[in-house]
Amino acid sequence: MRNYLTKYRPQIAAGLMVIGGLLMASFTISHNRFTSSLGGLIGTLIFVGGFVSWSWPKLKNGDTKAKKLTTLLGILLFILLILDIIQWILD
């Protein structure tokens, strides 16, 4: 099983990133308000997880570009989470 996951890691990660991207499409800005759903948050988590899985060998070797991009995606996920919490509080 481990060899299977290692062998097909790029394809699995790309699939996760596509599924995450489709779910992230539920984030919208309408009527001057940020609107999201649970699918958007889950999609963002899946996308970031897929990216981390895809770039894991680079992260493991200490590639600074991959580390910075992963950190940026994590920060964007955190911002989306904060915006979603603010929306739930204001509604």
C-alpha positions as CSV (number, residue, x, y, z in Angstrom):
1,M,0.0,0.0,0.0
2,R,2.8,2.4,0.9
3,N,4.5,1.8,-2.5
4,Y,1.2,2.5,-4.3
5,L,0.8,5.8,-2.5
6,T,4.4,6.8,-3.1
7,K,4.2,5.8,-6.8
8,Y,1.0,7.7,-7.5
9,R,1.4,10.7,-5.1
10,P,1.5,13.3,-7.8
11,Q,-1.7,12.1,-9.4
12,I,-3.5,11.7,-6.1
13,A,-2.3,15.2,-5.0
14,A,-3.4,16.7,-8.4
15,G,-6.8,15.1,-7.9
16,L,-7.2,16.5,-4.4
17,M,-6.2,19.9,-5.7
18,V,-8.8,19.8,-8.5
19,I,-11.6,18.6,-6.0
20,G,-10.5,21.3,-3.6
21,G,-10.5,23.9,-6.3
22,L,-14.1,23.0,-7.3
23,L,-15.3,23.1,-3.7
24,M,-13.5,26.5,-3.2
25,A,-15.7,27.9,-6.0
26,S,-18.4,28.2,-3.3
27,F,-16.6,31.3,-2.0
28,T,-18.2,34.3,-3.6
29,I,-18.5,38.0,-3.1
30,S,-22.1,39.1,-3.7
31,H,-23.9,42.3,-2.8
32,N,-20.7,43.7,-1.3
33,R,-20.5,40.7,1.2
34,F,-18.2,37.8,1.4
35,T,-20.3,34.6,1.2
36,S,-19.1,31.1,1.8
37,S,-20.3,27.7,2.8
38,L,-18.8,24.8,4.6
39,G,-17.9,23.3,1.2
40,G,-15.6,26.3,0.6
41,L,-13.7,25.7,3.8
42,I,-13.4,22.0,3.2
43,G,-12.4,22.6,-0.4
44,T,-9.6,25.0,0.8
45,L,-8.4,22.4,3.3
46,I,-8.4,19.7,0.6
47,F,-6.5,22.0,-1.8
48,V,-3.9,22.9,0.7
49,G,-3.5,19.2,1.7
50,G,-3.1,18.3,-1.9
51,F,-0.5,20.9,-2.5
52,V,1.4,19.8,0.6
53,S,1.3,16.2,-0.6
54,W,2.4,17.2,-4.1
55,S,5.3,19.2,-2.8
56,W,6.2,17.0,0.1
57,P,9.6,15.8,-1.3
58,K,10.6,19.5,-1.9
59,L,9.5,20.4,1.6
60,K,11.3,17.5,3.1
61,N,14.5,18.6,1.3
62,G,14.1,22.1,2.6
63,D,13.2,24.0,-0.6
64,T,12.6,27.5,0.5
65,K,10.3,28.4,-2.5
66,A,8.0,25.4,-1.7
67,K,8.0,26.3,2.0
68,K,7.1,30.0,1.3
69,L,4.3,29.0,-1.0
70,T,2.9,26.4,1.5
71,T,3.1,29.1,4.2
72,L,1.3,31.6,1.9
73,L,-1.5,29.0,1.2
74,G,-1.8,28.3,4.9
75,I,-2.1,32.1,5.6
76,L,-4.8,32.4,2.9
77,L,-6.7,29.5,4.4
78,F,-6.6,31.2,7.8
79,I,-7.9,34.5,6.3
80,L,-10.7,32.6,4.6
81,L,-11.5,30.9,7.9
82,I,-11.6,34.3,9.8
83,L,-13.8,35.8,7.1
84,D,-16.2,32.9,7.3
85,I,-16.4,33.2,11.1
86,I,-17.1,36.9,10.8
87,Q,-19.8,36.2,8.3
88,W,-21.5,33.6,10.6
89,I,-21.3,36.1,13.5
90,L,-22.9,39.0,11.5
91,D,-25.7,36.8,10.1
